[in-house]
Amino acid sequence: MKTVKIVITFLVILSVLFFSTGLIIKDSSYDSQITILKPVDDTFALFTNVSTITNWNPEYSSVEIVDQKPGITGSSYNILIQHNDQTTIVKEKVLAYVKNEKLTLFFDRDGVIERDEYSFTAEGNSTIIHLSASYQAKSYILGCVLPFFKSKFKNIDEVSLNNFKAFAEK
Protein backbone atom coordinates (compact mmCIF):
# COMPACT_ATOMS: atom_id res chain seq x y z
CA MET A 1 0.00 0.00 0.00
CA LYS A 2 2.84 2.34 0.84
CA THR A 3 4.43 1.72 -2.59
CA VAL A 4 1.14 2.62 -4.32
CA LYS A 5 0.99 5.94 -2.39
CA ILE A 6 4.58 6.74 -3.39
CA VAL A 7 3.89 5.95 -7.05
CA ILE A 8 0.68 8.03 -7.06
CA THR A 9 2.44 10.94 -5.34
CA PHE A 10 5.25 10.75 -7.87
CA LEU A 11 2.78 10.75 -10.79
CA VAL A 12 0.88 13.72 -9.32
CA ILE A 13 4.12 15.68 -8.94
CA LEU A 14 5.13 14.89 -12.54
CA SER A 15 1.68 15.93 -13.79
CA VAL A 16 1.82 19.23 -11.89
CA LEU A 17 5.30 19.93 -13.26
CA PHE A 18 4.21 19.09 -16.81
CA PHE A 19 1.10 21.26 -16.73
CA SER A 20 2.90 24.14 -15.04
CA THR A 21 5.33 24.20 -17.98
CA GLY A 22 2.56 25.69 -20.14
CA LEU A 23 1.99 28.44 -17.56
CA ILE A 24 5.63 29.32 -16.99
CA ILE A 25 7.14 29.02 -20.48
CA LYS A 26 5.07 31.00 -22.98
CA ASP A 27 7.51 30.83 -25.89
CA SER A 28 10.90 29.43 -26.78
CA SER A 29 13.72 30.79 -28.86
CA TYR A 30 17.16 29.88 -30.14
CA ASP A 31 19.92 31.22 -32.40
CA SER A 32 21.91 29.56 -35.15
CA GLN A 33 24.57 30.74 -37.55
CA ILE A 34 26.30 29.55 -40.71
CA THR A 35 28.92 30.94 -43.08
CA ILE A 36 28.32 30.74 -46.83
CA LEU A 37 31.37 31.04 -49.09
CA LYS A 38 29.67 33.48 -51.47
CA PRO A 39 29.25 37.26 -51.49
CA VAL A 40 26.27 38.62 -49.57
CA ASP A 41 24.36 39.82 -52.65
CA ASP A 42 24.55 36.35 -54.28
CA THR A 43 23.70 34.59 -51.01
CA PHE A 44 20.71 36.82 -50.26
CA ALA A 45 19.37 36.48 -53.82
CA LEU A 46 19.56 32.66 -53.64
CA PHE A 47 18.09 32.51 -50.13
CA THR A 48 15.10 34.69 -51.01
CA ASN A 49 14.40 33.10 -54.41
CA VAL A 50 11.01 31.42 -53.95
CA SER A 51 11.50 29.15 -56.96
CA THR A 52 14.65 27.49 -55.55
CA ILE A 53 13.64 26.94 -51.92
CA THR A 54 12.50 23.38 -52.65
CA ASN A 55 16.04 22.58 -53.87
CA TRP A 56 17.56 23.05 -50.42
CA ASN A 57 14.65 22.44 -48.07
CA PRO A 58 13.69 18.80 -48.63
CA GLU A 59 10.43 18.94 -46.65
CA TYR A 60 9.09 21.78 -48.84
CA SER A 61 7.19 20.24 -51.75
CA SER A 62 6.07 23.53 -53.23
CA VAL A 63 5.65 27.21 -52.50
CA GLU A 64 2.56 29.02 -53.70
CA ILE A 65 2.59 32.80 -53.91
CA VAL A 66 -0.61 34.05 -52.28
CA ASP A 67 0.15 37.77 -52.39
CA GLN A 68 3.39 39.29 -53.74
CA LYS A 69 3.84 42.88 -52.55
CA PRO A 70 6.18 45.45 -54.08
CA GLY A 71 9.27 45.56 -51.88
CA ILE A 72 8.47 42.00 -50.67
CA THR A 73 7.48 43.07 -47.09
CA GLY A 74 3.91 41.95 -46.50
CA SER A 75 4.01 39.21 -49.13
CA SER A 76 2.41 35.92 -48.18
CA TYR A 77 2.92 32.34 -49.31
CA ASN A 78 1.50 28.87 -48.73
CA ILE A 79 4.17 26.23 -48.28
CA LEU A 80 3.27 22.60 -48.88
CA ILE A 81 5.28 20.35 -46.57
CA GLN A 82 5.59 16.58 -46.94
CA HIS A 83 6.75 14.77 -43.81
CA ASN A 84 6.24 11.09 -42.93
CA ASP A 85 3.47 10.65 -45.53
CA GLN A 86 1.61 13.68 -44.15
CA THR A 87 0.90 16.87 -46.05
CA THR A 88 0.70 20.17 -44.21
CA ILE A 89 0.13 23.68 -45.51
CA VAL A 90 2.12 26.34 -43.68
CA LYS A 91 1.21 30.00 -44.10
CA GLU A 92 4.23 32.28 -44.37
CA LYS A 93 4.28 36.06 -44.29
CA VAL A 94 7.28 38.33 -44.86
CA LEU A 95 7.41 40.80 -41.97
CA ALA A 96 10.64 42.55 -42.96
CA TYR A 97 12.80 42.55 -46.06
CA VAL A 98 15.93 44.65 -46.36
CA LYS A 99 17.92 43.57 -49.40
CA ASN A 100 21.26 41.91 -48.55
CA GLU A 101 20.73 42.59 -44.82
CA LYS A 102 17.60 41.15 -43.23
CA LEU A 103 14.64 38.84 -43.74
CA THR A 104 11.96 38.29 -41.09
CA LEU A 105 9.39 35.56 -41.66
CA PHE A 106 6.20 34.69 -39.77
CA PHE A 107 4.91 31.10 -40.01
CA ASP A 108 1.49 29.88 -38.99
CA ARG A 109 1.44 26.10 -38.86
CA ASP A 110 -0.67 23.52 -37.06
CA GLY A 111 -0.81 24.79 -33.50
CA VAL A 112 2.48 26.72 -33.62
CA ILE A 113 3.35 30.30 -34.50
CA GLU A 114 6.98 30.83 -35.48
CA ARG A 115 9.04 33.93 -36.21
CA ASP A 116 12.41 33.58 -37.97
CA GLU A 117 14.73 36.58 -38.24
CA TYR A 118 17.63 36.12 -40.64
CA SER A 119 20.43 38.64 -40.80
CA PHE A 120 23.03 38.59 -43.56
CA THR A 121 26.50 40.00 -42.86
CA ALA A 122 29.28 40.31 -45.41
CA GLU A 123 32.65 39.09 -44.22
CA GLY A 124 35.13 39.46 -47.05
CA ASN A 125 33.89 37.30 -49.91
CA SER A 126 31.68 35.24 -47.57
CA THR A 127 28.32 35.77 -45.90
CA ILE A 128 27.32 35.01 -42.35
CA ILE A 129 23.66 34.10 -41.97
CA HIS A 130 22.41 34.48 -38.41
CA LEU A 131 19.02 33.00 -37.52
CA SER A 132 17.09 34.09 -34.46
CA ALA A 133 13.99 31.89 -34.19
CA SER A 134 11.14 32.03 -31.71
CA TYR A 135 7.94 30.07 -31.50
CA GLN A 136 4.90 29.72 -29.31
CA ALA A 137 1.97 27.35 -29.08
CA LYS A 138 -1.58 28.30 -29.93
CA SER A 139 -3.04 26.05 -27.24
CA TYR A 140 -2.26 25.47 -23.58
CA ILE A 141 -1.66 21.71 -23.91
CA LEU A 142 0.69 22.18 -26.85
CA GLY A 143 2.40 24.92 -24.81
CA CYS A 144 3.15 22.31 -22.14
CA VAL A 145 4.83 20.03 -24.69
CA LEU A 146 6.57 22.53 -27.00
CA PRO A 147 9.53 23.48 -24.74
CA PHE A 148 10.64 19.86 -24.75
CA PHE A 149 11.06 20.01 -28.55
CA LYS A 150 13.26 23.12 -28.70
CA SER A 151 16.34 21.11 -29.70
CA LYS A 152 14.33 19.32 -32.42
CA PHE A 153 13.24 22.65 -33.94
CA LYS A 154 16.77 23.99 -33.79
CA ASN A 155 18.08 20.84 -35.44
CA ILE A 156 15.54 21.17 -38.30
CA ASP A 157 16.60 24.78 -38.91
CA GLU A 158 20.30 23.87 -38.82
CA VAL A 159 19.74 21.07 -41.35
CA SER A 160 17.98 23.58 -43.62
CA LEU A 161 20.84 26.08 -43.25
CA ASN A 162 23.41 23.37 -44.01
CA ASN A 163 21.39 22.27 -47.04
CA PHE A 164 21.27 25.88 -48.20
CA LYS A 165 25.04 26.15 -47.75
CA ALA A 166 25.59 23.06 -49.92
CA PHE A 167 23.14 24.38 -52.54
CA ALA A 168 24.60 27.89 -52.61
CA GLU A 169 28.24 26.83 -52.77
CA LYS A 170 27.93 24.24 -55.55
C-alpha positions, 0 to 999 in steps of 0.5 A: 500500500505504501508503494502505491501511495509513493507511485501516485504521489510521484505521478501527481508531482510529474503531472503538476510539473508538466502542466505548469510548464505551459503556464511558466514558459510562454515561448521558446527561442534559439539562435543559429549561424552559418557561413556561406562562401559566397558574397552577400548579394549572391547569397541573399538572392539565392536565399530569397528566391522562392522558386529554388527553396524546394532545392535546399529544403527537402520537406518543402514540396512547393511554395505558392505565392498568395500575395506578392507585394512590391518591396516584398514586405507583407508578401504571403505564401503557402508552403506545402510540406511533406513529412512522414506521408503527411501533407501540411500547408504552412502559411508564411508572411514576410514581416521585414525585407531589407535587401542583402541585410535582413529577412523576417518571416512569420509562419502559422502552422498547425498549432504553432506560431513561429518567427524567424529573423535572418540577418546577412552579414558580409565578411570578405567574400563570404556571408554570415547568416544568423538566424534568431527563431522564436515560437509559441503554441496556440493552445495550452496543452501544446504549450506544455509540450513545446519546450521539450522540442526546442532542440528538435526545432533547432536541429531542423533549422540547422539542417535547412541552413546546411542544405542551403550552404551546400546548394549555394556553394555548388 
